[in-house]
Amino acid sequence: MKTLLLDQTLWDLCKDASGNIALASEPYSIAQDVASAVRLFQAELWYDTSKGIPYFQQVLGQRPSLQFYKQQIINAAQAVPGVAQVRVLFAEFTGRKLTGQIQIIDTAGNTNNVNF
């Protein structure tokens, strides 16, 4: 499956060598779609408001447990087509900043990581 290629820093569309909107192919496209799913706020996706993580409702200003947040990330990642397994590792939680990695195995057996 292909998806629109996003710049990793700006999270905006990229152009290919011909000046057209670039597309990402598997397995990178699956990792990028997982990263997008984890960034999605619940009800932000206008055509399917059931998708997303409840950042406003249960995360921001609430101080949820890391297990709760981990499960939300796993649920969002597993909703991406082509994802077979997900593992979330937290590296550091200092102040209000949480860093870690989402490890993905797709249905073709490819492994990819998304850092946050």
N, C-alpha and C positions, 0 to 999 in steps of 0.2 A: 504494500500500500504506500502511496506517495502522499506527501503533505507539503504545504508551502514552507520553504526554507526560511528560517528566522535567524537574524544576526544574533549571536550569542550574548553580545554586550547590550545592544539596544532593544532586543526582542522585537525587531521590526522586519519587514520583508527584505529579502536580498534579491539582487539581479544576477542572472547568469551572464556568460561571456557575450551573448547576443543582445543583452539589454532587456531580456524578458524576465518575468518573475520566476525566480529559481524554485525548483522542487527538490525535496529531500526524499531519498529512497530508504528502504529498510536495510539495515536495522536502525540507522540513525533516526529515521522518521518516527519510529515507535518511541525512542528515548525522548525526542523533542515533544511528541504528543503527551507523554507522561509528565514532562516538565510543565507543559501548558495546563494539564489537568490539575496539577498540584497548585498552580498559581491562580486557578479559577475560584473566585468567590461564589458561594452558593447564591443562586438566582441571578447571577450576572449574565449567563448565556441566555439571550432573549428567546431562542427557539426551544430551549429545554431547561427550564428553571430548576429542575430537580438535581442537576449536576452541580458540582463544586463543593468546596470545603466551607463549612459554616464559620468563616472567620469572624464576621460581625456578630453572629449569634452566640458562638461558644468559644472563640479563641481570643480575639483582641480584647484586652481589658479584663479578661476572665481568669487568666493563669490556670489553664487546664493541665491535667497531668500529661506527662510525655507519652504515656501509653495511649491516651485518648487521641493525641495529635498523630502519633505513629499509625494508629488504626485508620484515621481519616486519610492519611497519605496513601496507605495501602489500598483503601477502598477506591480512591480517585485513580490510582495507577491501574488497578485491576479492571476498571471500566473502559480502559483504552483497548480498542481492537488489536489483537496480535500479542497481547501480554499474557504469558502463561504463569509466571511466578514473580513475586515482588518481595524484596527484603529491604528494610529501612534501618540504617545505622545512624545514630546520633553521635557527633564528634564532640561538640562543645555547646554549652548553654550558659552564656555569660550575659548578665543584665537582661536585655530583651532580645538578644540575638542567638538564634539556634542554627547550628551548622551540622551538616551530615551528608549522607549519600543514600540514594535510592538505587538499589541493584535490581536490574530487570533481566529476566530470561524470557525471550519471546517464544512463540509457538514453533519457530524453526530451530530453536536451541541456541540462538545467539545471545550472548551476555553483553549488557551495556550498563553504564552507570550515569546517574544524574546527580551532580553535586548541588547542594544548596547551603 
